[in-house]
Amino acid sequence: MVALSLEVADILRRHGPGYRATHAGHLSLAQLKVMSAIETCRTAALGGHVGACDDCGFVRIAYNSCRNRHCPKCQGAAARDWLAAREADLLPVGYFHVVFTLPAEVAAIAWHNKAVIYDLLFKAASETMMTIAADRRHLGARIGITAVLHTWGSALTHHPHIHMIVPGGGIAPDGRRWIAARPAFLLPVRVLSKLFRRLFLTGLHALHAAGRLRFFGPHAHLDDRRAFLRYLKLARKKTWVVYAKAPFAGPEAVLAYFARYTHRVAISNRRLISLDETGITFRYKDYRRGGTERHQTMTLATDEFIRRFLLHVLPKGFHRIRHHGLLASAGRKANLARARELLAAPQATKTLKPDQKPDPQPLCPCCGGRMTIIETFDRGRQPRAPPAAAAPPGSVTS
């Protein structure tokens, strides 16, 4: 069937039970929880509420969201909340978008060692940035970093990489002045690449020596130390990809852009095209091509699509957004205040606390009036029969 509004939830509701039965014993608890959350998101299974317009009496049923960080439906609101919270951190400087990518040989090891390898990726990338930035031959300053982990390529393949947003400058070691980066240049990517490779491989060797890496299938032989060292020879000779974009028009623009990265999931619903007997067809980008040829479509068997989607479920409790340097939580407030002082910029205004946020109820779609919650219902329940003035079928949100 072809669906104009096909969603990942539709795919999992239709094919999830069969996939779980076929792969019983081979799915992690985290993966099973993600499947269940997406399947029940915005359905009666999670409960909800009934809202009525104070002016025209329009009635709407809204089901609760799962709020799972892997759910394509729930990340839009999460991104908006994150953006509002980060706006107070903005400095009146240009911001750079920097990307650190693991080579294929290391990504293969990360496949069965997600928590430790992804954590090492964060540490090596952030230490690389702060070390080179502190070097007087380059910037000579303490910088701030917000980093987010992505584990996928556009075709849902395993492709671990870190996106960073970095202010164009930092505070001098003595704390007395702001050192600005050049207008379109932050740090040399070749230097970053070499240090990133060295720091990561050093950390990887330490993990292997401590027995913290697990190997299966074609990589089972890497338990042996000498086999492990031989395997990494190619990665040691490669140029590891570090990419830095020129700064955007302004800090607000780059933060809004980056908010889409912080809460992106492996595939968004808008990229899905169809679900039929041949499989699932979706849009993706082939970065080896240029121009209009970059935008391609791909069809995967349903089981393969679900397998690839679940590959990007993060370990429980793993933080995919982290702050380093001037933006690390311990000294963030004082560091930002000092940076604004050095930049002669006004101090940040206080943001609303969660319990001070304006009423999130949407306006009435009929008259624009205020919607008021008149009933709530628990998980697995349905609301009471709506009054005669309720809207006709088609007005219910799910």
N, C-alpha and C positions, 0 to 999 in steps of 0.2 A: 504494500500500500504506500501511497505517497502522502506525506503529511506536511502541510504548510508550516505547522508549528511543532514539528517533531522535537522532543526533548530526551535527554539522557534518561530521565525518569520513565518515559514511555518504554524505552528499550529494556530497562531493568525490570519493570513491572511485567512485561511480556515474556522476556527470556531469562530473567534472573533466577526463578525457581529451577528451571532446567539446568542452568549453568552451575548452580550450587550443588545439585544432585550429581552432575557429571564429575565435578571436581571436589567432591566431599573429601575432607581430610587434607586438602592441598591449599585451602584458603585460610589466611590468618584471621584472627578475631577482629582485627581492625578493618580488614577488607569486608568481612561479613557485616559489620556495623555500618560501614559506609553504604553498602548496597541497601540495607534495610532503611537507613535514614533517607536516602534519595527516593526510594520507592514510596515511602509514606509522606514525603514532604508535601505540605499543603493539601492534605486529604483529611477525611474525618478521623483517620487513625490517630492523628495528633491533636484532635480537638480544635477549637476555634472560638469565634465570637460572631454575633450578629450586630450589625451597625444600622442605625436608622438616621435619616436626615432630619434635623430639627425643623427645617422649613417646609419641605415638600413631602416628607414621609417615606421617601425612597428607602428600601430595605436591601441590605447586602449581607450575604454570608461569606466570611473569610476564614479559611482554615490556617492553622499555625504552620510556621516554617520549621524545618528540621534544624537549621542553623549549623549544619555540618560544614566544615571548611572545604570539603571536596564537592559540595553540591553546587552545580552551576546556577541554580535559581537564587540561592541565598547570598551569593558573594557581592551582588550589586549594593545592597544595603550595608554590608560589612565594609565595603570599600568607601562608601560615603562617610560612614562613622569614622573610619581611620583617617580619611582626608581632613575631616573637621578637627580631629584631635591633633594632627600634625601641623595645621596651619599656624599655630602659635610658635612653632619651631623655625619658621621661615626666616631667613636672613636676606637682606637686600643685596644679594650677589648672584652671579650666574651659577647654575648648577650643572654638573656633569653626570651623564649616565655611563657607568662602567660595567662591563660584563666579563666574568671569569668563567672559562669552560674547561671541563675535564676531558682529556683525550679518551678515545674509545677503550684503550687497554685498561685504564683505571675505572671507567664507567662500568666495565664488565665485572670488576671486583665489587663495586658499589651495589650491584644487583642484589646480592645476598648479604650485604653489610651496610644497609642504608643508614642506620643511626650513627655509627662511628665514622663512616666515610663522609656523609653529609656534614657532620659536625666538624670534621677535619677540613672540609672545603671552606666552611665559614671562617675558621680560624686562620687558615693559610692565606685566603684572599684578603681578609681584613688586616692581618699583620703585614702582608706585602704592601698594601696601600699606605698604612701608617708609617712603615719603615722608610719607604722611598720618599714620602711627603716630608718626613722629618729631616731628611738629608739636605744639607745646605746647598749641595750641587743642583738640587732640583727645586724644592719649595722652601724647605727649612721651617716647617710649621706643624703644629698639631691640628689635624683635620677631624671632621665628623663624618660618619658613614651610616647610612641606613641600607641594609642589605636584605634581599629576599631570595629564597631558593626556588628555582624551577627545576623539575626533573624530566621534562618532556621536550620532544621536538614537535613540530607542527603536525606530523603524522602519528603522534602518540608514541613514538619510539622513546627509548630510555636515553636521555640526553641531559645529565646533571650540569647545571650552571648557576652562577650567582649574578643577580642584577644589583647594582649599587646606585644610589643617588648620593652625590658628594658635592658639598658647597665648594665654589671656586676660590679656595683660599683657606687660611687657618690662623690660629693664634701663635705668635712667636713664642719660643721656649721660655723667655723671661716674662711672658704675659703682658707686655707693654704695648704691643701693636698688632694690627691685623696685617697679615701678609697675603696679598691678593695673587691669584694665579693669572697667567696671561689670558687675554680675552677668549681665545679658542684653543687653549692648551692647558691641561692639568698636569699630567705626569707622562714620561716616555713609556709607551706600551711595551717596547722591547725589553726595557729594564724591568718593568713589572712582570713580564712573562717569565724571565729567567729566575727571578727571586721566587715567584709563585711556584714554579716547577720544583725548585730546590726545597722550599719549605714543605710543600705537600709531600714530596717523596720521602723526605726525612721523617715526617710524621707517619707516613704509611709504613715505613720500615719499622718504626717503633711499635706500631700496632701489631704488626706481624710477630715481632720478637716477644711481645707480651701475650701472644696467643689470643688476641681479640678479633681476629678475622676468621671467617668460616668460608669454606670452599666446597662446591658441589659440582657434579656432572663433569663437563670438559675441563673445569678448573680445579678439580679435586687434588691434582698433583701439586698445586701451589702451596699446599701445607708444608712441603719440603722447602727449606730456606734457600738452597741453591737454585731450585727450580723457580722460586719466586723472584730471585734477583735476575735470573736469565730472562724471565717474562717481562720485567720492567725495563730491559735494555732499550727497547724501541721507544718507549715513552720518555726515557731519559734523553734520547737524542732528538726528539720532536720539539718543535716550537709550540708551546702551549698558548692557546688563543686567549688573548686579553684585548678587549675592544673598548674604546672610549669615544662617545659621541660629543660633538661640540655642544655648548650650553644652549638651552632653549631661550625663548624670548623673555622669560621672567620666571622667578621662583614659583609663582602660582601655577604657571603653565606646566612646568616640569613636575611639580608635585601632583597635579591632577593626572598627568600622563603616567607617573609612577604608581599612583593609586590603582590603576588598572593592572599593573604588574603584581602588586602585593597580594591581590585577592583573586587572581586568575586561577582557574583550574585547568586540568589537562585539555579539556575541550569545552567550548561554550555551546549552548543550545543553538545559537544562530548559525553555527558552522555545519549543523546537521541538515542534510538534504532529504534523504528518504530512507525508509525501512521496508524491505520487501523480501521475497524468497531468495534473492541473490546476496543479501546482506545489508550492510549499512553504508550509505554513501555520504561523504562529508567533504567539505572544502579544506584545503591545506595549502601551505606555501612551500614551494621548492626553492630554497635559497641558493641553489646552484645555478638557477636560471634568472634572467633579468626581464624587466618590462612586464608585459601582460602574460608572458609564459610562466611567470613565477606563481601565479594563482592556478592551482590544479584541483582536480577532484579525485577521490580515491574511494574504492568500495572494499570493505573488509567483511569476511564472514562474521556473523553475530558473535560467536564465541571468541574470535580473535579480537574483535572490537572491545568486548568486555574485559578480556585478559589485559589488553593494553591500557585500558582505563584504570583498572585496579592496580596496575604496576606502579602507579604514581600516588597511591595511598601512603601517607607518611606515617612513621612509627608513632605510637601513642605518646603524647606529651612533647613531641618534637616541635621546637619553635622555628617556623620558617621565615619569620621576620625578626631581624636582630639589629641592634644599634651599637656602634663602636666609636671609640675616640671621644671627641667632644660631645657626641650624642648618646654615649652610654648612660644608662639610667642613673647611676650613682652620682655623676656630676653634671648631668644635662642642664638642670636649671641654672646653676652658677655659671657654667661655661657659655650658655646662650646669652645670659645677661651680660657677661663680660664681652662677648663678641659684639653685641649690639652697642655697648658703650664705646668700643674701639671703632666701630663703623659709624658712630654718631647717629644711630638709628633709634627710633622710639622703642621703649620696652614693650614686650608682648602684653596684650590684654588678656584677662582671665577668660577661659573657656567655660562653657556650661558643664556642670557635673552631670553624670547620667540621669540623676533624679531631677535635674533642672531642665532637661530638654523639653522643647515645645511638644505639644500633643501630636503624636505621629499619625493620627487618624487622617486618611485622605479626605479631600473635599468631595461633596456629593457630585457624581458625574452628570446629574440631571440639572441641578440649579446652582451648583457651586457652594451650597450651604455646608454647615458643620455637621459631620457625622458623629453620632454618639453611640457608644456600645450599650445595647439594651439587654444583651444576653450573652453569657459564655457557656461553653459546653466542653466536657472533659474528653480525653482520648477515647476513641472508639464509639463515641456518642454522636447523635445527630441533634441539631437544634429543634426546638418545638416548631410546630407548624406555623409558618409566617401568617400575619394577618392578611385580610383580603386586599389591603392596599399594597401588598408586596409587589416588587417588580416582577415582570413576566420571566419565563425561563430564558436563560442566556445572560442574566445579570449576576449570576452566582460566580464568585471567583474561586479558583482552585489552583 
